[in-house]
Amino acid sequence: YLKANYPVEFIAASMSLELTNTDKLAEFRREAARMGITVEPPNINRSGVSFDVADGAIRYALAAVKGVGEEAARAVVEARGAMLFASLADFSRRVSPRAVNRRTFEQLAAAGSFDTLESDRARLCEGADRVLAHAASLESEARSGQARLFGGGNEEMLDLPQVEPWTLVERLKREHAAVGFYLSGHPLD
């Protein structure tokens, strides 16, 4: 009954139950595609801890990305709250570096979670240390009660390293490693 009358919600709930089983998630994604249901890739500004439904599509869960886990995903969603992340600097200002470590950040980047903030996944992975060091610095300042000498406004930019962008095949390979299957395309396309 649920699959026939509420297919999007049913598949999203089924995927949430199998959050850590990438083989089952791949099966559910194929079933969703067969039924004409869109499964959106993970997005730092739209995805929740578990799979959600919005506008007739399934939003991929942040906790389902390999190496992220529910605690880190929950920390990101709580830090985001009702206000979307405007930039990587905003992300590093609001998310604790104790909740999101380098591996977690790189897995989220490889899965495409930051594509709305920075589309070059190679730069993100190469600059993970800079983003997390910035977050640690801001958290340390907040804990000590010190303010920056010249104010350090909220609109500061993070300088990501200039690196060669990944080829489509490399990008898909890393996406597959982070999610367990191809979301944004397929190497044979």
C-alpha positions in Angstrom: 0.0 0.0 0.0 2.7 2.5 1.0 4.9 1.8 -2.0 1.9 2.1 -4.4 0.4 5.3 -2.8 3.4 7.0 -1.4 6.4 5.7 -3.4 8.8 8.6 -2.8 8.2 8.6 1.0 8.4 4.8 1.1 11.7 4.6 -0.8 13.2 7.4 1.3 12.1 5.7 4.6 13.5 2.4 3.3 16.8 4.1 2.4 17.0 5.6 5.9 16.6 2.2 7.4 19.6 1.0 5.4 21.7 4.1 6.0 25.0 2.3 6.2 24.4 -0.5 3.7 25.6 0.9 0.3 24.5 -2.2 -1.6 20.9 -1.8 -0.4 21.0 2.0 -1.0 22.1 1.3 -4.6 19.2 -1.1 -5.0 16.7 1.5 -3.7 18.3 4.1 -6.0 17.8 1.8 -9.0 14.2 1.2 -7.9 13.6 4.9 -7.6 15.0 5.5 -11.1 12.8 2.8 -12.4 9.8 4.5 -10.9 10.9 7.9 -12.2 11.8 9.3 -8.8 14.8 11.6 -8.6 17.4 11.0 -5.9 19.3 14.3 -5.4 23.0 14.0 -4.5 24.1 15.0 -1.0 24.1 18.7 -0.4 25.5 20.5 2.6 22.6 23.1 2.4 19.7 20.8 1.7 20.4 17.3 3.0 19.5 16.1 6.4 20.9 13.4 8.7 18.6 10.8 7.1 16.9 10.6 3.7 14.2 13.3 3.2 11.5 14.0 0.7 11.1 17.4 -0.9 9.4 18.5 -4.1 8.8 14.9 -5.2 12.4 14.0 -4.9 14.5 12.1 -2.4 17.3 14.2 -0.7 20.4 12.1 -0.1 21.4 11.7 3.6 24.6 13.2 4.8 25.0 10.3 7.2 24.9 7.8 4.3 28.1 9.2 2.9 30.9 6.7 3.8 33.1 8.0 6.7 30.6 10.7 7.8 28.4 9.0 10.3 25.3 10.2 12.1 27.0 12.3 14.7 29.0 14.4 12.2 25.9 14.7 10.0 23.8 15.8 12.9 26.5 18.4 13.9 26.4 19.8 10.3 22.6 20.0 10.2 22.4 21.6 13.6 25.1 24.2 12.7 23.2 25.0 9.5 19.9 25.4 11.3 17.5 27.5 9.3 20.2 29.6 7.7 22.0 28.0 4.7 25.8 28.1 4.5 26.8 31.0 2.4 30.4 30.0 1.8 33.2 27.7 3.0 34.3 30.4 5.5 30.7 30.4 6.8 30.8 26.6 7.1 34.1 26.7 9.0 32.8 29.4 11.3 29.6 27.5 12.2 30.7 23.8 12.3 33.0 22.6 15.0 36.3 21.0 13.8 35.7 18.3 16.5 32.6 17.2 14.7 33.9 17.2 11.2 37.5 16.0 10.8 39.6 15.9 7.6 38.4 12.5 6.4 34.8 13.5 6.9 35.3 16.8 5.1 37.0 15.0 2.2 34.3 12.4 1.9 31.6 15.1 1.9 33.5 17.0 -0.8 34.1 13.8 -3.0 30.4 13.0 -2.7 29.5 16.5 -4.1 28.0 17.9 -0.9 29.8 21.2 -1.2 29.1 21.7 -5.0 26.8 24.6 -4.3 29.6 26.4 -2.4 32.6 25.3 -4.5 32.2 23.1 -7.6 35.9 22.1 -7.9 36.1 19.0 -5.7 39.8 18.7 -6.2 40.4 22.1 -4.6 38.1 21.2 -1.7 40.0 18.0 -1.0 43.4 19.7 -1.3 42.2 22.6 0.9 40.6 20.5 3.6 43.4 21.3 6.0 43.0 25.0 5.5 39.2 24.9 6.0 39.6 22.9 9.2 42.5 25.0 10.5 40.3 28.1 10.0 37.5 26.4 11.9 39.9 25.4 14.7 41.3 28.9 14.9 37.8 30.5 15.1 36.7 28.0 17.8 39.8 28.6 19.8 39.3 32.3 19.7 35.6 31.9 20.8 36.6 29.7 23.7 39.3 32.1 24.9 37.0 35.1 24.5 39.5 37.0 22.3 38.4 39.0 19.3 40.6 39.6 16.3 42.7 42.7 16.2 41.0 44.3 13.2 37.5 42.8 13.7 37.8 40.0 11.1 34.4 40.4 9.6 32.1 37.5 8.8 32.7 37.8 5.0 36.3 36.6 5.1 37.3 34.3 2.2 39.2 31.0 2.5 42.0 30.7 0.1 41.9 27.2 -1.4 44.9 26.0 -3.3 45.0 26.1 -7.1 45.2 22.5 -8.3 44.3 20.8 -11.5 40.6 19.8 -11.5 39.8 16.2 -11.5 38.9 14.6 -14.8 35.3 13.3 -15.1 36.5 9.7 -14.5 38.5 10.7 -11.4 35.5 12.7 -10.0 33.1 9.7 -10.6 35.6 7.3 -9.1 35.9 9.4 -5.9 32.2 9.9 -5.8 31.7 6.1 -6.0 34.2 5.6 -3.2 32.4 8.1 -1.0 28.8 7.1 -1.7 29.1 3.5 -2.9 27.6 4.1 -6.4 27.5 6.7 -9.1 25.2 9.6 -8.4 26.0 12.4 -10.9 26.9 10.2 -13.9 28.5 7.0 -15.0 32.0 6.4 -16.5 30.5 4.8 -19.5 28.3 7.8 -20.3 
